[in-house]
């Protein structure tokens, strides 16, 4: 069984990975002049990354 510290470390790694993925997604959308599609208030919205 994993300890609390191991769980916290795993969560931290996952959060860093998600942050990095988000940054790469934004860069890719900017580079290719594409829109981001997001869900906000139960509505689908297309946004140009800046």
C-alpha distance (Angstrom), angle and dihedral (degrees) to the residues before:
residue distance angle dihedral
X1 . . .
X2 3.77 . .
X3 3.75 120.6 .
X4 3.79 124.7 -125.2
X5 3.82 90.2 -104.8
X6 3.82 91.7 52.9
X7 3.80 90.1 49.5
X8 3.81 91.1 50.4
X9 3.82 90.8 49.4
X10 3.81 91.0 49.8
X11 3.80 91.5 49.4
X12 3.81 90.2 49.6
X13 3.84 91.3 51.4
X14 3.79 91.2 48.8
X15 3.81 91.8 49.7
X16 3.83 91.9 49.3
X17 3.80 89.3 49.3
X18 3.80 92.1 50.8
X19 3.81 90.9 48.2
X20 3.80 91.7 50.5
X21 3.82 91.6 47.3
X22 3.81 91.0 50.5
X23 3.81 91.6 50.9
X24 3.82 91.6 49.0
X25 3.81 90.6 49.0
X26 3.82 91.9 52.7
X27 3.82 91.8 47.1
X28 3.80 91.2 49.4
X29 3.81 93.0 49.0
X30 3.82 91.0 49.1
X31 3.78 92.8 47.4
X32 3.82 93.1 49.5
X33 3.82 94.3 39.4
X34 3.81 90.8 -122.5
X35 3.78 131.6 147.6
X36 3.79 126.6 -112.8
X37 3.78 114.5 -128.5
X38 3.80 113.6 -146.7
X39 3.79 137.4 169.9
X40 3.80 114.0 -126.3
X41 3.79 124.8 169.4
X42 3.82 89.9 -12.3
X43 3.81 91.2 -56.2
X44 3.79 127.8 111.5
X45 3.80 110.7 -125.0
X46 3.81 129.8 -173.6
X47 3.82 114.8 -146.9
X48 3.79 131.4 -175.7
X49 3.82 109.1 -132.3
X50 3.79 114.3 -124.2
